[in-house]
Structure formats: C-alpha cells, structure tokens
C-alpha cells in the first residue's frame, strides 16, 4: 500500500480545508498529488488508491474511483474501459463529458474545468511551476499503446531515468498549435520516469481520476 508523504499531506489538507465545491455528484478531478515517486504509482491498483484516498479526504462518499491510465503488454488495459460510463462532473458541478465517446471527442476539459478534488485549479503553462503534464499512458482514443516502446513507465512501476510515459495537457496548451500540444490525454512522452524527469517536461506525476459508479 502506498503511504507517501506527498499523498498523505494532500489528503490531510483536503480534510482540513472545506472544499470550494463539494457537490454530491463530483465524479472527476485531477489529483492534487501523485505518488511522490515519479511515474511509479504502484501499478493500476496504487494509482486507483491515490484517487480514492484524495476523493474521500475531500468529502466524496460512496464512489469507486479509478485512475485514467492504460497499461501495455500481456493483458493490456485501456484507460477508457476503467472509468465507467459517465457523465462526469468536476467539484464545481461542471460537466466534463456525458459519456466515454464525448470524453474522447468533444469534451469540456480545459484549465478552468480540470480542477483538483478540492475544486482548485491545477497549475498549467505560464504558471510557476508548470504542472500540466498529466500521466495517462494512452492513445488519443483512450486505448493502450502496443507492446514495445515504453509509454507507461513499466506499467506504472518505474521511478528512474529508464522508460517513459505518455502524458496529456490538462490546460490544452503546448509549445505550438499542433493537435498534440492541445491534447488532454496524449501530448508527448515524458523525460524518463523519475519525479525530476517528469518536472523537466512540465509535470508533477498527477493523474486524472474518474468515478466509475
């Protein structure tokens, strides 16, 4: 079980501070913290635990939370298949997408709506530090990459220089106006799997969390 200082601190902060918007139907957020070990999230189980812990600390009850992450290789998992059917709303009640199809084609995910579990904005391009790289390991349609070139940091178990993870931009902003720069789930590979490597391209090891029920 992941018991890391960054996650514990975020959970304590959420519990101590009234959420801006704890609507009873919050079903989506960007995690305010990662594992603290780069892209080593403890696999899918550990990533789901991060989502569940942060959501419950922020006041969410009766929800089963899943991380929007794919895996590769034998038994590969598609991120789109893990998160339920929707609709999904942020902590202020804004609808992100009504279903899986809309999530991957025409969603309402922007810096203004991709809030953390407390209803707070997540730092993006132009902020200090930039943390708009969100770990996904997925292709644009929410499916897994083929086995071979690592796009999931060893299925979310690596925290060193070896390997890489596909990330998306929660603020839909990048270095240019090309589609990848504006992609929420498949923008570019990370620079390794360590916390320092993730910071190097504008990330902090954060993940998208969806209520699957």
N, C-alpha and C positions, 0 to 999 in steps of 0.2 A: 504494500500500500504506500502510495506516495505521501510522505509527510515532509513537505519542503517549506522553508521559511517564507518564500515569496507568496506561495499559495495560502499559507496559514495567515500571513499578515493581511492579505487581501480579504480573506474571509472574515477576520476579526474587524477590519474596517467596515465591511459591508454590514456586519451585525450591529456595530456600534453607531453607524450613521443611518438615519432614516433615508430610504431610497427616495429619489425625486419622484418616482412614478410607479411604485409597486402596484401595478394593475394586476388584478387577479388572473388575467389571461396572458401575462407575459410568456412568450414561447420562443424567443430568440434573443441572443445577445452575443457580443464579442467579449471574450473573457478578459477581465481586468488584470489577470496574471496568467503566466504559463507555469511550467514545472520548475523553472529556475535552473534547468539543466539543458537549455537549448531545445533541440528537437527530440530529446529523449523524454517522452511523455509517459513512459511506462506502457507502451503499446496502446491499442484502442481502449482497453479497459482502464488504464491510467488516465487517458485523455477524457473519457466519459466521467471518471471520478472528479476530475478538475471541474468540469461543467456542473455536475451535481452538487459539489461542495459549495461552489460560488453561488449558485442559484438559491440553494437553501439558506445560506448565510444572508442573502439579500431579501429573504422572505417568501420565496417561491415554495408552494406546498402542493403535494400530490402530483408532481410532474416527474417523468422519466427523461433525463437529459442525455443527449448524445452529441459527441463532437463530430463536426463535419470534416471527416478525414477518410481518405482512401488508403488501401494497402496494395502491395504488389506481390507477384509470385503465386505459389500454390495457395489456393483458397482466397485469392484477392477479393477485397471488399470494395464496393463502390460507395463513395460518400453519400450519394443521392438516395441510396437504399437504406440508410441508417436512421433517417431523421423524421420518419412519419409522413403524413400526408398533407399537413398544413391545415388551415392557414397559420402563418407565424407573425407575431406582433412583438415589437420591442417593448421596453419597460415603460414607455410613454403611450403605448397603445397604437402606434402607427403600424399599419400592415406592411410587412416586408415582401410577402408573396402569399398568394392564396393557395398555391399548391406547388408540387415539385416541378411541373412544367414551367410555370411562371417564374419560379426561383431561378431557373436556368435560361430563361429567355424573357426579359422584360420586367425584372424585379424592381423593387423600390429601395434598393440598398445603396446608400450614399453615406458620406461622412456624417450628415445630420441625422440619419436613421440607424446607422450601425453603432448603436450605443452599447455600453457595458451593462452588466447586470444591475447596476445601481441607477441606470438612466443617465450616466455621464458620457460625454463624448470621448472618443479614443483619438489620441494624437495621430496626425497624418502629415502628409507632405507640407512643408512650410512651418510645422511646429518643431519645438525642441524638447526631447529628441523625436525624430520621425519614427513612428511605430506602425506604419500602415501595412507592413508585410504580415499577412495572417497565414499561418500554416494550413495547407489543405491536402497536398499530395495528389491533386486530382486534375483531370482534364476539364475543359470548359463545360461539358455536358454532365459533369459530376461523376464520371466513371473513372476507374483506375487506369493508370499507365500500364503498358505491357511490362513483363519482367525484363530485366536488363539494366539499363541506366537508372541509377537510384534516384527516385523522386519523392521518397518518403522517409529518408534518413533511417534506412533499415527497418521500415515499418514502425517508426516512432520509438526506436530504441537506441539511437546513436546520439552522442553529445560531443563528438570530436571534430577534427578537420575533415575526416573521411566522410564521403557521402554528400547528399544534397536533398533538399525538399522543395517541391513546388509551393509557391505562395501566391496569394491574391492580394489586391489592394482594396481595403475596405472603403477608402475615400475616393476610389475610381480615378486616381491621379498618378501619373508617372513622369518619366523624362521626356516623353513626346506625346503625340496624339494618336499613336497607333493602338489598335484594339487591345493588345496585351497590357499596355500601360494602364488601361482603364478597366481591366478585368478584375472582378471581385474574388475569383477563385483560381485563376491560372495565369498569372502575370509573368513570373520568371523563377528560375531555380535560386535557392539560397546559396550563400558562400560558405559551404560546409554546414555542420550540424551543431556546432557549439553556440553558446549564448553570445559569445563575441562575434562569431561568424554571422549569426542572424542580425545582430546590431549593425554589422558592416553594410548590409543592403537595406536597412530601414525597418528592422523588425525587433520583436521582443519575445518571440515564442508564444504569441497569443493565438487563440483558436476561435472558430465560430461554434456556438452552442445552440442547439435546437431542441425543443421539447418534442419528443416522439409520440406523445399521447395528448 
